[in-house]
Amino acid sequence: MRDFSKEKLKTLVFPCPYCRAKHPLWSEFASYERDLISFEKGFPVTYRIMITRIICSSCRHTHAILPEIIIPYGSYSLIFILAVLRDYYLSHMTVQELCDKYMIATSTLYAWKRLFLIHKKLWLGIIEDAATKPLSFLSSLPSLTTSDHLAIFFQNQTQSFLQGVTKTAHFSSA
């Protein structure tokens, strides 16, 4: 994950997604705790993590700095969601067994599946998407030990991988 420590904030060079100022001076504004649900050793695990909010020197708008593994406006980690989807496409479990294993609602599973299929098209492009099965795509995803691939997707698609459509965090390179 990228380093957004207080020392590094002064050296950050990226535009404000709100006012589009090209070189604002970023400073820490506040922080808050947030739940992050992951899946480890066969069980869902909930962590409390600190999220830093920074403020734009130009417009004074604040922004949360999230690690790439966190999907904006969600509590489940990308690793958790991809594990659920792999099991959905790979295992012989019923939907209810799958939901019980991961302790999620059926509606959550189907919402993730819908978002996954939409974002699969964004990642692969429409033509390649039609020829690629969901399980093949899941198998081809890059290792999640680095956040570079997720950051590239975010920059290219202007939204986070598997982020919902009602509330969106957008990337702006301008």
Backbone bond lengths (Angstrom), bond angles and torsions (degrees), N, CA, C in turn:
res aa  C-N    CA-C-N  psi(-1)  N-CA   C-N-CA  omega(-1)  CA-C   N-CA-C  phi
1 M - - - 1.449 - - 1.525 109.27 -
2 R 1.279 115.54 153.20 1.456 120.77 -178.81 1.522 110.87 -73.06
3 D 1.324 115.29 152.46 1.460 122.30 -178.90 1.529 109.81 -90.09
4 F 1.343 116.24 115.38 1.460 121.11 176.54 1.528 109.77 -118.98
5 S 1.333 116.54 38.50 1.458 120.48 178.50 1.529 109.50 -67.68
6 K 1.331 115.99 165.87 1.472 120.45 -178.28 1.527 111.35 -55.76
7 E 1.339 116.59 -37.71 1.461 120.31 -179.58 1.526 110.91 -66.10
8 K 1.332 116.56 -37.45 1.463 121.07 -177.55 1.529 112.49 -78.11
9 L 1.335 118.10 -24.83 1.469 120.64 -178.30 1.525 112.08 -56.09
10 K 1.328 116.32 -37.53 1.465 120.09 -177.74 1.524 112.28 -67.92
11 T 1.334 117.18 -20.83 1.469 120.47 -177.22 1.528 112.81 -101.70
12 L 1.328 118.15 -0.47 1.463 120.66 -179.04 1.524 110.69 -66.01
13 V 1.322 115.10 133.64 1.463 120.06 177.90 1.521 107.71 -127.62
14 F 1.308 116.27 92.26 1.459 121.85 171.59 1.517 107.77 -152.47
15 P 1.325 116.73 150.54 1.464 119.93 -175.58 1.523 111.90 -71.30
16 C 1.304 115.37 156.23 1.460 120.74 174.89 1.525 108.07 -73.40
17 P 1.332 118.50 125.23 1.463 119.59 179.86 1.529 113.17 -68.78
18 Y 1.329 117.39 -14.88 1.464 120.59 -178.27 1.532 111.81 -90.94
19 C 1.331 117.33 -56.63 1.474 120.20 -176.65 1.530 112.72 -98.91
20 R 1.321 116.32 -8.97 1.469 123.99 178.91 1.529 113.87 67.26
21 A 1.334 117.15 18.24 1.467 119.51 174.11 1.522 107.66 -58.77
22 K 1.327 117.01 130.86 1.463 120.84 -172.67 1.526 113.75 -72.09
23 H 1.325 117.88 -35.91 1.465 120.24 -175.66 1.529 111.72 -136.53
24 P 1.331 117.61 60.45 1.469 117.55 178.53 1.528 110.33 -71.59
25 L 1.301 115.76 157.29 1.456 120.28 172.28 1.520 106.55 -88.68
26 W 1.306 116.29 120.56 1.459 120.89 -178.71 1.514 109.39 -93.03
27 S 1.321 116.63 138.51 1.458 120.59 173.90 1.524 108.61 -140.45
28 E 1.331 114.63 156.08 1.463 119.11 -179.63 1.521 108.78 -68.40
29 F 1.313 115.83 134.83 1.457 121.70 -179.45 1.526 110.65 -107.52
30 A 1.317 116.00 -47.90 1.466 121.35 -177.56 1.521 108.16 -165.11
31 S 1.301 115.32 179.85 1.463 120.55 172.87 1.522 107.92 -148.83
32 Y 1.304 114.81 159.03 1.457 119.99 178.87 1.522 109.09 -149.27
33 E 1.329 115.36 159.74 1.457 120.67 177.40 1.515 109.64 -89.90
34 R 1.316 114.36 148.93 1.456 120.32 -179.33 1.522 108.77 -145.82
35 D 1.327 116.37 145.01 1.459 120.64 175.58 1.517 109.89 -78.91
36 L 1.320 115.39 141.22 1.454 122.50 172.89 1.518 106.72 -131.11
37 I 1.322 116.49 117.94 1.460 121.25 -178.46 1.518 108.36 -100.51
38 S 1.326 115.03 124.76 1.458 121.27 -179.99 1.527 108.35 -124.03
39 F 1.313 116.64 178.68 1.460 121.11 179.88 1.518 107.58 -129.86
40 E 1.333 116.13 113.60 1.459 121.03 -175.68 1.520 110.67 -134.21
41 K 1.319 115.22 133.66 1.468 122.52 177.44 1.522 111.77 52.29
42 G 1.330 116.07 38.26 1.454 121.05 175.04 1.515 116.13 85.70
43 F 1.334 117.86 6.62 1.457 119.95 -177.27 1.528 111.38 -138.15
44 P 1.346 116.76 145.57 1.466 119.32 172.61 1.530 109.79 -67.55
45 V 1.320 116.37 137.79 1.457 122.62 179.89 1.529 107.57 -129.56
46 T 1.332 116.46 133.72 1.462 120.85 179.22 1.521 109.56 -107.10
47 Y 1.319 115.48 129.87 1.456 122.65 176.74 1.523 108.85 -114.53
48 R 1.333 116.25 150.96 1.465 121.93 169.49 1.522 105.25 -104.44
49 I 1.322 116.61 120.72 1.457 120.24 -179.74 1.526 109.50 -121.02
50 M 1.317 115.72 155.08 1.462 121.33 177.84 1.522 108.96 -93.01
51 I 1.321 116.02 131.23 1.458 123.10 177.09 1.528 107.42 -111.77
52 T 1.308 116.27 128.29 1.460 121.85 178.53 1.522 109.82 -91.11
53 R 1.319 115.39 135.72 1.468 120.95 172.47 1.522 107.13 -105.48
54 I 1.337 115.44 134.57 1.454 120.45 177.50 1.526 108.91 -113.99
55 I 1.321 115.86 160.27 1.460 120.49 -177.91 1.528 109.52 -122.69
56 C 1.313 115.25 138.83 1.465 122.72 178.80 1.528 108.83 -80.56
57 S 1.312 116.67 131.20 1.467 120.51 179.90 1.528 112.19 -70.40
58 S 1.316 116.84 -18.42 1.458 120.55 -176.85 1.531 112.60 -85.08
59 C 1.331 116.78 -54.06 1.474 120.33 -175.13 1.527 113.44 -107.85
60 R 1.330 116.62 -8.79 1.469 123.03 -179.05 1.527 112.63 67.70
61 H 1.306 117.34 16.99 1.459 121.93 176.52 1.527 107.66 -79.27
62 T 1.336 116.71 141.16 1.463 119.65 -179.59 1.524 110.54 -101.06
63 H 1.333 114.56 152.26 1.457 121.91 -178.30 1.522 109.03 -139.49
64 A 1.322 116.41 138.41 1.460 121.14 175.26 1.522 108.77 -83.23
65 I 1.320 116.18 137.26 1.460 121.73 176.24 1.525 106.71 -99.57
66 L 1.327 115.14 107.48 1.460 120.86 -177.68 1.522 110.57 -105.19
67 P 1.332 117.21 140.06 1.462 118.70 170.86 1.532 108.84 -61.99
68 E 1.335 117.34 148.86 1.458 121.04 -175.41 1.526 113.31 -60.43
69 I 1.306 117.86 -23.48 1.462 121.78 -177.17 1.528 111.41 -74.51
70 I 1.341 116.69 -13.94 1.461 121.37 178.99 1.522 108.98 -93.51
71 I 1.305 115.83 132.90 1.456 121.14 176.21 1.528 107.15 -88.61
72 P 1.343 117.56 125.56 1.470 119.16 -178.70 1.528 112.40 -52.91
73 Y 1.314 115.29 138.77 1.469 124.50 178.03 1.526 113.28 66.39
74 G 1.318 118.07 18.64 1.457 121.09 178.44 1.518 110.63 -131.10
75 S 1.323 116.55 161.48 1.461 121.10 179.27 1.521 112.79 -102.08
76 Y 1.330 117.22 -20.98 1.457 120.67 -176.59 1.520 110.61 -84.92
77 S 1.337 115.93 138.06 1.462 119.70 178.25 1.522 109.53 -73.38
78 L 1.310 115.56 157.11 1.456 120.63 176.98 1.527 110.24 -60.02
79 I 1.316 117.11 -37.83 1.469 121.13 178.67 1.526 110.30 -60.74
80 F 1.331 117.24 -42.37 1.465 121.84 178.89 1.528 110.23 -60.83
81 I 1.327 116.29 -50.00 1.465 120.63 -176.92 1.525 111.12 -63.46
82 L 1.329 117.21 -41.79 1.470 119.68 178.66 1.526 111.57 -66.17
83 A 1.335 117.71 -33.47 1.470 120.47 175.93 1.526 110.24 -64.67
84 V 1.328 116.94 -42.69 1.470 121.11 177.63 1.527 110.12 -61.45
85 L 1.321 116.66 -46.53 1.469 120.30 -178.47 1.525 112.30 -66.27
86 R 1.332 116.93 -37.50 1.477 119.04 176.19 1.524 110.01 -60.78
87 D 1.339 116.05 -45.89 1.469 119.41 178.40 1.524 111.26 -63.15
88 Y 1.315 116.75 -38.52 1.470 120.58 -179.84 1.530 110.58 -60.40
89 Y 1.325 116.79 -45.25 1.462 120.29 -177.18 1.523 113.34 -84.84
90 L 1.325 118.26 -21.44 1.461 121.37 -172.39 1.523 114.10 -104.43
91 S 1.327 117.30 -36.91 1.466 119.42 -171.70 1.524 111.70 -86.05
92 H 1.301 113.62 170.44 1.462 120.73 177.83 1.525 110.95 -103.30
93 M 1.335 116.36 15.08 1.459 120.57 178.59 1.525 109.94 -71.97
94 T 1.312 115.23 150.24 1.467 119.02 172.58 1.531 107.75 -72.93
95 V 1.313 115.93 165.92 1.464 120.50 178.15 1.525 109.74 -59.30
96 Q 1.334 117.19 -42.19 1.463 119.94 -179.30 1.527 111.32 -65.16
97 E 1.339 117.94 -41.23 1.468 120.75 177.56 1.531 110.79 -62.50
98 L 1.303 115.96 -40.72 1.460 121.18 178.73 1.533 110.73 -63.61
99 C 1.318 116.18 -45.57 1.469 120.78 179.11 1.527 111.30 -64.56
100 D 1.322 117.13 -37.54 1.464 120.52 177.07 1.527 110.78 -65.82
101 K 1.326 117.04 -42.16 1.468 121.49 -179.71 1.527 110.82 -59.18
102 Y 1.324 116.53 -44.37 1.464 120.86 -176.25 1.528 113.57 -94.89
103 M 1.339 115.94 -2.42 1.464 121.90 179.16 1.528 111.52 57.76
104 I 1.340 115.55 50.05 1.462 121.53 178.03 1.521 109.13 -127.04
105 A 1.307 116.11 160.55 1.464 121.45 176.73 1.531 109.43 -78.80
106 T 1.322 115.81 152.04 1.463 121.10 177.24 1.525 110.52 -58.15
107 S 1.321 116.65 -39.66 1.469 120.08 179.57 1.529 111.20 -63.05
108 T 1.328 117.00 -33.48 1.466 120.85 177.47 1.521 110.34 -65.80
109 L 1.331 116.49 -44.62 1.468 120.60 178.12 1.524 110.84 -58.06
110 Y 1.320 117.00 -47.33 1.462 119.81 -177.82 1.531 112.14 -70.03
111 A 1.320 117.51 -31.85 1.472 120.15 175.45 1.529 109.92 -65.91
112 W 1.342 117.08 -42.53 1.465 120.62 177.68 1.526 111.17 -64.78
113 K 1.333 116.31 -40.23 1.468 119.72 179.08 1.532 109.87 -62.03
114 R 1.325 117.06 -44.52 1.468 121.17 179.68 1.529 110.74 -61.66
115 L 1.329 116.97 -47.35 1.464 120.51 178.57 1.523 111.44 -62.52
116 F 1.335 115.85 -40.97 1.464 120.32 179.65 1.522 110.96 -59.56
117 L 1.318 117.40 -45.43 1.466 120.22 -178.77 1.531 111.34 -66.34
118 I 1.328 117.40 -35.64 1.471 120.79 175.91 1.528 110.40 -65.47
119 H 1.333 115.89 -47.60 1.461 120.06 -176.95 1.523 112.35 -73.04
120 K 1.315 117.05 -25.98 1.468 120.80 173.78 1.525 108.97 -60.64
121 K 1.323 116.98 -41.24 1.472 120.99 177.65 1.524 110.85 -64.34
122 L 1.325 117.01 -41.01 1.465 120.10 178.60 1.522 111.12 -63.07
123 W 1.329 115.59 -42.72 1.459 120.82 -176.42 1.524 110.58 -68.55
124 L 1.332 116.85 -46.13 1.461 121.16 -173.63 1.522 114.01 -92.06
125 G 1.293 117.29 -24.70 1.460 120.07 -170.82 1.519 108.36 91.92
126 I 1.306 117.30 154.09 1.465 122.14 -171.77 1.525 112.90 -63.05
127 I 1.324 118.78 -43.68 1.468 121.13 -177.18 1.521 110.98 -65.65
128 E 1.325 116.36 -51.06 1.460 119.76 -179.06 1.525 110.76 -65.98
129 D 1.334 117.58 -33.59 1.455 121.85 178.68 1.525 111.24 -59.08
130 A 1.319 116.84 -42.03 1.466 121.15 -178.15 1.524 111.26 -62.53
131 A 1.321 117.33 -29.29 1.465 121.24 -177.26 1.524 113.17 -95.59
132 T 1.322 117.70 -1.77 1.460 120.90 -174.97 1.519 110.77 -113.58
133 K 1.319 116.34 121.28 1.465 121.78 177.09 1.536 109.21 -70.59
134 P 1.345 117.82 148.66 1.467 120.41 -179.91 1.530 113.36 -54.49
135 L 1.335 118.14 -40.82 1.460 120.40 -178.97 1.526 111.04 -66.50
136 S 1.326 117.63 -38.92 1.470 120.57 177.07 1.522 110.44 -62.34
137 F 1.322 115.92 -40.58 1.459 119.97 179.21 1.527 110.61 -65.21
138 L 1.335 117.47 -45.29 1.463 120.59 178.36 1.520 110.79 -58.08
139 S 1.332 116.41 -40.42 1.461 120.74 -179.81 1.523 111.73 -67.99
140 S 1.321 117.28 -27.51 1.466 120.59 -177.17 1.525 113.65 -87.13
141 L 1.331 117.62 -8.38 1.462 119.34 -178.86 1.519 109.92 -61.01
142 P 1.327 117.25 144.36 1.463 120.26 -178.72 1.522 111.05 -66.27
143 S 1.312 114.47 161.28 1.456 120.88 176.79 1.522 109.34 -59.24
144 L 1.313 116.28 139.75 1.463 119.88 -179.10 1.524 111.95 -92.15
145 T 1.342 116.63 19.45 1.459 118.70 175.72 1.521 110.98 -78.36
146 T 1.328 117.06 -14.76 1.459 121.67 176.34 1.520 108.74 -126.39
147 S 1.309 116.33 148.97 1.462 119.87 -178.72 1.522 112.14 -95.29
148 D 1.326 117.75 1.59 1.467 120.61 -176.01 1.518 112.76 -59.39
149 H 1.347 117.97 -43.24 1.460 120.41 -178.51 1.528 111.23 -65.10
150 L 1.321 117.16 -39.76 1.464 120.28 178.60 1.526 110.48 -67.52
151 A 1.321 116.81 -37.83 1.465 120.21 177.92 1.526 110.55 -65.17
152 I 1.331 117.51 -39.78 1.467 121.30 178.09 1.526 110.04 -64.08
153 F 1.337 117.04 -43.89 1.463 119.84 177.38 1.525 109.96 -59.16
154 F 1.335 116.49 -45.31 1.466 122.13 -179.36 1.526 110.43 -59.02
155 Q 1.332 116.84 -44.04 1.465 120.60 179.62 1.524 111.49 -66.89
156 N 1.330 117.29 -43.39 1.465 120.97 -176.68 1.520 112.88 -72.37
157 Q 1.326 117.81 -37.82 1.461 121.10 -174.64 1.522 112.81 -99.85
158 T 1.309 118.03 -8.66 1.468 126.55 -178.38 1.524 113.63 63.30
159 Q 1.317 117.29 16.89 1.458 120.42 171.59 1.515 109.29 -151.68
160 S 1.317 115.79 160.34 1.450 121.86 -176.62 1.526 110.88 -73.45
161 F 1.335 117.12 145.96 1.455 121.53 178.81 1.528 109.58 -62.38
162 L 1.315 116.80 128.07 1.467 126.60 -179.39 1.525 113.54 68.46
163 Q 1.309 117.56 18.52 1.464 120.89 173.84 1.516 108.70 -75.85
164 G 1.321 116.90 142.31 1.458 121.32 179.33 1.517 112.57 -66.50
165 V 1.319 115.42 175.08 1.461 119.75 -176.61 1.530 113.52 -103.31
166 T 1.332 118.75 -11.77 1.463 119.28 -178.38 1.522 111.76 -80.89
167 K 1.319 117.30 -39.59 1.460 122.16 175.02 1.518 105.90 -122.55
168 T 1.306 117.40 124.39 1.455 118.89 -177.13 1.515 111.54 -129.63
169 A 1.313 115.03 140.71 1.458 121.90 170.85 1.512 105.58 -100.32
170 H 1.309 117.04 125.71 1.460 120.64 -175.09 1.513 111.53 -109.72
171 F 1.316 115.05 148.71 1.451 122.93 175.72 1.513 108.13 -100.64
172 S 1.301 116.74 138.04 1.462 120.62 176.50 1.513 108.57 -132.19
173 S 1.322 116.96 123.59 1.462 120.42 178.61 1.520 111.23 -95.09
174 A 1.324 116.59 -4.31 1.476 119.90 -178.16 1.508 111.78 -78.34
